[in-house]
Amino acid sequence: MKKIVNSAKSNVSFAILFLIMSFVLPANKKTTVYLIGDSTMADKEVKAYPETGWGMPFHYFFDSTVVVDNRAKNGRSTRTFIEEGRWKPVVENLKEGDYVLIQFGHNDEVPTKKSYTPPEQFTANLVKFVTESRNKKAVPVLITPVARRKFDSSGRIEETHAIYTQLVKDVAAKYKVPLIDLDQKSQELVQQYGPESSKYLYNYLADGENPHYPKGHKDDTHFSELGARKMAEIVLSEIKNLNLDVAHHIRVVHQKEKK
């Protein structure tokens, strides 16, 4: 009888332990959000400060269950990102439920750059990212290239990525991939700021303002800390609009600026 009681107690203890573990294990499971792209998204070296990629503040907006792994790199196109072996380790480490945020175009679209990628190859590379992510049961998200600061004589923001933005949209539509039109959304933001105030979003510095740029700096492509945070907030807001599962782990809701 004593053995039966002890066995019963042991079974109860095991059942309780199993229930505890069933709650604890999922809570400790981490979702990784990989960022692959170019300098507008990339982490920056200290010597480039205050230039900031929008991927740098991105991880601060998620709870502890999400790890943001920023693999974006200055000057890379879809082609050079693959050729340099930067995509391979991402694929090898992907696990079910992870995300891959894909934003290229700035360096792919310029024929004079060594990173130039013709439209057909650009499309094929995007399809490669999408297909190989899905093969690992991860979730790819395509992002159109973020806007440059370029205004016409009337003060209207100009499109600078028309062809490559459309290529991203075409792949997203054909392969039913979640799409964030960062090109359009960032244009809207820059337009709100206008030709002069929008300089605060980009890496504009006066002579002597920063020791890293003693002669000043005028950059209509790369962001200031403010600009990077604003672009990150757009992406986060769109993740919520797409109702992706990872949206439930965003700690800070994007808020519109007061006019």
KOLKEDREN-277044 format. One record per residue (C-alpha): residue in one letter; x, y, z. Coordinates in Angstrom, 3 decimals. Layout:
BEGIN
[pt 'A' [X Y Z]]
...
//
This chain:
BEGIN
[pt 'M' [0.000 0.000 0.000]]
[pt 'K' [2.854 2.353 0.886]]
[pt 'K' [4.459 1.735 -2.503]]
[pt 'I' [1.178 2.572 -4.252]]
[pt 'V' [0.858 5.853 -2.314]]
[pt 'N' [4.469 6.808 -3.068]]
[pt 'S' [3.952 5.972 -6.732]]
[pt 'A' [0.814 8.098 -6.816]]
[pt 'K' [2.647 10.993 -5.166]]
[pt 'S' [5.455 10.621 -7.700]]
[pt 'N' [2.986 10.686 -10.573]]
[pt 'V' [1.291 13.801 -9.177]]
[pt 'S' [4.659 15.519 -8.755]]
[pt 'F' [5.616 14.635 -12.324]]
[pt 'A' [2.280 15.941 -13.620]]
[pt 'I' [2.738 19.238 -11.749]]
[pt 'L' [6.286 19.559 -13.048]]
[pt 'F' [5.066 18.865 -16.608]]
[pt 'L' [2.382 21.567 -16.300]]
[pt 'I' [4.920 24.071 -15.008]]
[pt 'M' [7.309 23.259 -17.849]]
[pt 'S' [4.545 23.583 -20.416]]
[pt 'F' [4.027 27.186 -19.310]]
[pt 'V' [7.687 28.056 -18.844]]
[pt 'L' [9.111 26.686 -22.105]]
[pt 'P' [6.935 28.682 -24.531]]
[pt 'A' [7.618 31.837 -22.534]]
[pt 'N' [11.352 31.363 -23.042]]
[pt 'K' [11.088 30.719 -26.762]]
[pt 'K' [12.634 33.572 -28.726]]
[pt 'T' [11.519 34.797 -32.122]]
[pt 'T' [14.325 36.244 -34.210]]
[pt 'V' [13.629 39.067 -36.628]]
[pt 'Y' [16.444 39.254 -39.183]]
[pt 'L' [17.009 42.506 -41.039]]
[pt 'I' [18.759 42.236 -44.394]]
[pt 'G' [19.425 45.286 -46.506]]
[pt 'D' [21.684 48.251 -47.135]]
[pt 'S' [23.115 51.268 -45.315]]
[pt 'T' [19.724 52.889 -44.675]]
[pt 'M' [18.942 49.941 -42.382]]
[pt 'A' [22.410 48.966 -41.143]]
[pt 'D' [24.147 49.338 -37.794]]
[pt 'K' [26.819 52.047 -37.977]]
[pt 'E' [30.364 52.337 -36.743]]
[pt 'V' [31.032 54.945 -34.052]]
[pt 'K' [32.995 57.087 -36.513]]
[pt 'A' [29.836 57.552 -38.618]]
[pt 'Y' [27.774 58.993 -35.746]]
[pt 'P' [25.232 60.603 -35.870]]
[pt 'E' [24.422 58.685 -39.073]]
[pt 'T' [21.932 56.019 -38.000]]
[pt 'G' [20.314 53.097 -39.830]]
[pt 'W' [16.658 52.550 -39.019]]
[pt 'G' [17.515 49.010 -37.901]]
[pt 'M' [19.484 50.397 -34.964]]
[pt 'P' [16.562 51.661 -32.837]]
[pt 'F' [14.237 48.939 -34.174]]
[pt 'H' [14.951 46.349 -31.470]]
[pt 'Y' [14.023 48.716 -28.625]]
[pt 'F' [10.355 48.480 -29.592]]
[pt 'F' [9.921 44.748 -28.879]]
[pt 'D' [9.442 42.801 -25.672]]
[pt 'S' [11.965 40.264 -24.380]]
[pt 'T' [10.584 37.406 -26.503]]
[pt 'V' [11.892 38.993 -29.732]]
[pt 'V' [15.521 39.225 -30.809]]
[pt 'V' [16.357 41.604 -33.664]]
[pt 'D' [19.409 40.475 -35.644]]
[pt 'N' [20.465 43.265 -37.989]]
[pt 'R' [22.545 41.840 -40.874]]
[pt 'A' [22.135 44.877 -43.150]]
[pt 'K' [25.400 46.321 -44.443]]
[pt 'N' [26.506 49.576 -46.028]]
[pt 'G' [26.749 49.554 -49.805]]
[pt 'R' [25.154 46.160 -50.371]]
[pt 'S' [22.703 45.181 -53.049]]
[pt 'T' [20.754 41.942 -53.265]]
[pt 'R' [23.506 40.558 -55.491]]
[pt 'T' [26.517 41.514 -53.359]]
[pt 'F' [24.711 40.479 -50.168]]
[pt 'I' [24.418 36.985 -51.609]]
[pt 'E' [27.830 36.878 -53.305]]
[pt 'E' [29.650 37.904 -50.121]]
[pt 'G' [28.056 35.038 -48.218]]
[pt 'R' [25.914 37.269 -45.999]]
[pt 'W' [22.639 35.521 -46.808]]
[pt 'K' [23.849 31.953 -46.214]]
[pt 'P' [24.278 32.204 -42.407]]
[pt 'V' [20.863 33.818 -42.089]]
[pt 'V' [19.227 30.882 -43.871]]
[pt 'E' [21.245 28.350 -41.893]]
[pt 'N' [20.079 29.838 -38.585]]
[pt 'L' [16.440 30.432 -39.482]]
[pt 'K' [13.894 28.507 -37.466]]
[pt 'E' [10.145 28.166 -37.717]]
[pt 'G' [8.357 31.378 -36.779]]
[pt 'D' [11.314 33.697 -37.365]]
[pt 'Y' [10.996 36.740 -39.629]]
[pt 'V' [13.167 38.111 -42.411]]
[pt 'L' [12.657 41.794 -43.223]]
[pt 'I' [14.086 42.444 -46.694]]
[pt 'Q' [14.869 45.979 -47.874]]
[pt 'F' [17.127 46.541 -50.868]]
[pt 'G' [17.145 48.821 -53.899]]
[pt 'H' [19.388 51.802 -53.175]]
[pt 'N' [22.518 50.087 -54.450]]
[pt 'D' [20.853 47.679 -56.860]]
[pt 'E' [19.350 50.456 -58.972]]
[pt 'V' [22.426 52.592 -59.770]]
[pt 'P' [24.117 51.403 -63.011]]
[pt 'T' [27.385 53.180 -62.184]]
[pt 'K' [27.867 51.273 -58.919]]
[pt 'K' [29.713 47.955 -58.658]]
[pt 'S' [26.722 46.724 -56.678]]
[pt 'Y' [24.344 47.317 -59.604]]
[pt 'T' [21.829 44.528 -60.098]]
[pt 'P' [19.724 44.473 -63.278]]
[pt 'P' [15.949 44.320 -62.732]]
[pt 'E' [15.657 40.649 -63.719]]
[pt 'Q' [18.375 39.588 -61.298]]
[pt 'F' [17.039 41.865 -58.568]]
[pt 'T' [13.673 40.131 -58.887]]
[pt 'A' [15.292 36.682 -58.862]]
[pt 'N' [17.260 37.564 -55.729]]
[pt 'L' [14.142 38.723 -53.909]]
[pt 'V' [12.428 35.476 -54.875]]
[pt 'K' [15.441 33.576 -53.507]]
[pt 'F' [15.181 35.361 -50.154]]
[pt 'V' [11.446 34.681 -49.984]]
[pt 'T' [11.577 31.041 -51.081]]
[pt 'E' [14.493 30.029 -48.883]]
[pt 'S' [12.950 31.766 -45.863]]
[pt 'R' [9.697 29.924 -46.385]]
[pt 'N' [11.542 26.626 -46.821]]
[pt 'K' [12.689 27.089 -43.212]]
[pt 'K' [9.098 27.995 -42.185]]
[pt 'A' [10.162 31.570 -41.471]]
[pt 'V' [8.109 34.607 -42.518]]
[pt 'P' [9.618 36.896 -45.190]]
[pt 'V' [8.471 40.519 -45.343]]
[pt 'L' [9.356 42.639 -48.380]]
[pt 'I' [10.058 46.340 -47.850]]
[pt 'T' [10.358 48.895 -50.644]]
[pt 'P' [13.506 51.079 -50.548]]
[pt 'V' [13.184 53.996 -48.164]]
[pt 'A' [12.894 57.483 -49.672]]
[pt 'R' [15.718 59.850 -50.399]]
[pt 'R' [15.289 63.505 -49.559]]
[pt 'K' [14.651 65.088 -52.957]]
[pt 'F' [12.232 67.921 -53.629]]
[pt 'D' [11.217 69.607 -56.853]]
[pt 'S' [11.155 73.394 -57.341]]
[pt 'S' [7.633 73.589 -55.931]]
[pt 'G' [8.572 71.836 -52.705]]
[pt 'R' [7.061 68.456 -53.551]]
[pt 'I' [8.912 65.276 -52.673]]
[pt 'E' [10.143 63.350 -55.727]]
[pt 'E' [10.131 59.599 -56.264]]
[pt 'T' [13.669 58.234 -56.672]]
[pt 'H' [13.016 54.481 -56.606]]
[pt 'A' [10.142 54.090 -59.074]]
[pt 'I' [11.441 51.069 -60.987]]
[pt 'Y' [12.892 49.056 -58.106]]
[pt 'T' [10.019 49.850 -55.763]]
[pt 'Q' [7.636 48.424 -58.335]]
[pt 'L' [9.785 45.310 -58.690]]
[pt 'V' [9.472 44.702 -54.937]]
[pt 'K' [5.704 45.175 -55.159]]
[pt 'D' [5.476 42.772 -58.098]]
[pt 'V' [7.308 40.020 -56.215]]
[pt 'A' [5.148 40.601 -53.134]]
[pt 'A' [1.962 40.327 -55.209]]
[pt 'K' [3.033 37.277 -57.204]]
[pt 'Y' [4.307 35.300 -54.228]]
[pt 'K' [1.780 36.636 -51.706]]
[pt 'V' [4.444 38.105 -49.427]]
[pt 'P' [3.602 40.693 -46.743]]
[pt 'L' [4.635 44.082 -48.124]]
[pt 'I' [5.634 47.301 -46.376]]
[pt 'D' [5.712 50.208 -48.805]]
[pt 'L' [8.356 52.154 -46.939]]
[pt 'D' [9.108 54.184 -50.066]]
[pt 'Q' [5.626 55.710 -50.107]]
[pt 'K' [5.259 56.027 -46.328]]
[pt 'S' [8.651 57.669 -45.888]]
[pt 'Q' [7.921 60.072 -48.754]]
[pt 'E' [4.762 61.112 -46.921]]
[pt 'L' [6.739 61.713 -43.737]]
[pt 'V' [9.445 63.741 -45.495]]
[pt 'Q' [6.773 65.782 -47.245]]
[pt 'Q' [5.162 66.580 -43.889]]
[pt 'Y' [8.459 68.023 -42.703]]
[pt 'G' [9.006 69.964 -45.922]]
[pt 'P' [12.176 70.956 -47.808]]
[pt 'E' [13.961 72.593 -44.860]]
[pt 'S' [12.771 70.809 -41.736]]
[pt 'S' [13.239 67.422 -43.403]]
[pt 'K' [16.990 67.955 -43.094]]
[pt 'Y' [16.568 67.028 -39.425]]
[pt 'L' [15.591 63.522 -40.548]]
[pt 'Y' [18.802 63.060 -42.515]]
[pt 'N' [22.485 63.357 -41.694]]
[pt 'Y' [22.828 67.103 -42.140]]
[pt 'L' [25.493 68.837 -40.058]]
[pt 'A' [26.925 72.330 -40.033]]
[pt 'D' [30.676 73.026 -40.016]]
[pt 'G' [32.114 72.126 -36.615]]
[pt 'E' [28.842 70.710 -35.325]]
[pt 'N' [30.198 67.191 -34.922]]
[pt 'P' [33.837 66.055 -34.602]]
[pt 'H' [33.207 63.179 -37.026]]
[pt 'Y' [32.312 65.715 -39.716]]
[pt 'P' [34.453 68.794 -38.995]]
[pt 'K' [33.605 70.348 -42.367]]
[pt 'G' [29.904 69.645 -42.008]]
[pt 'H' [27.856 67.139 -43.948]]
[pt 'K' [24.888 67.085 -46.317]]
[pt 'D' [23.371 63.667 -46.872]]
[pt 'D' [19.960 63.137 -48.470]]
[pt 'T' [20.061 59.339 -48.171]]
[pt 'H' [21.202 58.396 -44.664]]
[pt 'F' [19.394 59.253 -41.473]]
[pt 'S' [19.971 61.137 -38.274]]
[pt 'E' [18.921 59.489 -35.012]]
[pt 'L' [15.537 61.190 -35.341]]
[pt 'G' [15.072 60.058 -38.926]]
[pt 'A' [16.063 56.473 -38.165]]
[pt 'R' [13.582 56.285 -35.308]]
[pt 'K' [10.820 57.718 -37.489]]
[pt 'M' [11.505 55.162 -40.224]]
[pt 'A' [11.569 52.345 -37.672]]
[pt 'E' [8.226 53.530 -36.332]]
[pt 'I' [6.745 53.409 -39.835]]
[pt 'V' [7.879 49.793 -40.236]]
[pt 'L' [6.492 48.871 -36.817]]
[pt 'S' [3.190 50.534 -37.614]]
[pt 'E' [2.951 48.620 -40.883]]
[pt 'I' [3.764 45.340 -39.120]]
[pt 'K' [0.754 46.035 -36.925]]
[pt 'N' [-1.390 46.883 -39.953]]
[pt 'L' [-0.392 43.590 -41.581]]
[pt 'N' [-1.445 41.821 -38.368]]
[pt 'L' [1.685 39.703 -38.275]]
[pt 'D' [2.051 37.545 -35.167]]
[pt 'V' [5.193 39.401 -34.111]]
[pt 'A' [3.098 42.580 -33.860]]
[pt 'H' [1.740 41.281 -30.545]]
[pt 'H' [5.219 41.706 -29.090]]
[pt 'I' [5.670 45.374 -30.008]]
[pt 'R' [5.902 47.378 -26.790]]
[pt 'V' [5.416 50.870 -28.205]]
[pt 'V' [2.623 51.846 -30.547]]
[pt 'H' [3.550 54.242 -33.353]]
[pt 'Q' [1.958 57.622 -32.627]]
[pt 'K' [1.261 60.320 -35.155]]
[pt 'E' [2.912 63.646 -34.542]]
[pt 'K' [0.790 66.456 -33.238]]
[pt 'K' [0.301 69.209 -35.746]]
//
